[in-house]
Amino acid sequence: MGLATFKGGIHPYEGKELSENKPIQVLLPKGELVFPMSQHIGAPAKPLVAKGDRVLAGQKIGEAGGFISANVICSVSGTVKAIEPRRMVNGAMVPSIIVENDGEYETVEGVGEDRDPSTLSKEEIRSIVKEAGIVGLGGAGFPTHVKLTPKDENAIDYVIVNGAECEPYLTSDYRMLIEEPEKIVGGLKVILQLFDNAKGVIAINNKPEAIKKLTEMVKDEPKITVCPLLTKYPQGGERSIIYAVTGRKVNSSMLPADAGCIVDNVDTVASIYMAVCKSTPLMRKIITITGDAVAEPQNFNVKLGTNYQELIEAAGGFKTEPEKIISGGPMMGQALFTVDVPVCKTSSALTCFTKDQVAAFEPTACIRCGRCVSVCPSHIVPVMMMKAAMNRDCETFEKINGMECMECGSCTYICPARRPLTQAFKEMRKTVAANRRKKG
């Protein structure tokens, strides 16, 4: 039997050799820390502190502003300098709590205490995850306590740990699988307590050492298996990994729970373990600093709120001034015009390139080669979608299933005419979604 996978996808240069053998280093912040109140999908959190207040590590400083929202936890001890708008990775100015770090890292009472998850009810586990401020740490930022509370918990028969990390250059999940597998297995066991009919699957892509280590760890766990995945992009996309593991299809109008699945990133599962078993809320992020412009690519354990500039300095700075800096990886990350932004819950990497290869491309007319169709994991027709996008024809874009686009970038990557397909689809999807909200 072959490795589990999906139809379509691409094989971009991985670039993981730059940092995959660099163990995670703990990096303590030097300057002030910035805690945006919107680090998640849903309503912004509401500040619980005021200027001049002393705060402790592990203290809730922002409270979830609705059902789809998440708490914000302070990662250091210190003093609140201000509550004001600060810029985030996406360029937006977001209300943020600014904390002057006192370097003491004094924690609130109880942080780090061992807790036996087997003594907890399902409601208590979900409440702990909510209080800890955990969201999807693979980049989506969906509040995890909401994901763990589906309409029918008995219909969930798969809990999938997403260890694919198919995005080029990123290695933080790989390092966690190698260095902290007990947290990942422990976190999965906690999630399985919530779903009586579910089995756990740890799905791993292009990481033979991690597959070997995790397989050995779960050999005596009757409800947990390891599923090796074929190395391909976007193998880690939620729909792709569900199909690879279960053979079930999920479209844009469905949630994974509608297909009987819960999918959580490696770091999210480890964070659930830390919250439930070690009484430690989400205060840190494992992040990769990499690219050919970086002097010493590294994987760091950093406090949430740390400035990106500090990460670059800790990785030895730049060998040469980069033409392009991306928050995340080259396929789905966001290009930055400033690194004066804070590490947030959805931060995964900082990828810095000496040359901006995309800027050198000159788009030409479509040559109707069909390569975009052959690689699309959503099995839609990018060439027709692009025509609708160029005409701003939202009705046709919807009719030809344009909203099924995952924005993975496979079509843009493979296009010999260098057409900005993904960018056009992203804008059209936003427009269609906005039109739907107006009608609704």
Secondary structure, 3 states (H helix, E strand, C coil): CCCECCCCCECCCCCHHHCCCCCCEEECCCCCEEEECCCCCCCCCEECCCCCCEECECCEEEECCCCCCCCEECCCCEEEEEEEEEECCCCCEEEEEEEEECCCCCECCCCCCCCCHHHCCHHHHHHHHHHCCCECCCCCCCEHHHHCCCCCHHHCCEEEEEECCCCCCCCHHHHHHHHCHHHHHHHHHHHHCCCCCCEEEEEEECCHHHHHHHHHHCCCCCCEEEEEECCCECCCCHHHHHHHHHCCCCCCCCCHHHHCEEEEEHHHHHHHHHHHHHCCCCCEEEEEEECCCECCCEEEEEECCCEHHHHHHHCCCECCCCCEEEECCCCCCEECCCCCCECCCCCCEEEEECCCCHHHCCCCCCCCCCHHHHHCCCCCCHHHHHHHHHCCCHHHHHHCCHHHCCCCCHHHHHCCCCCCHHHHHHHHHHHHHHHHHHHC
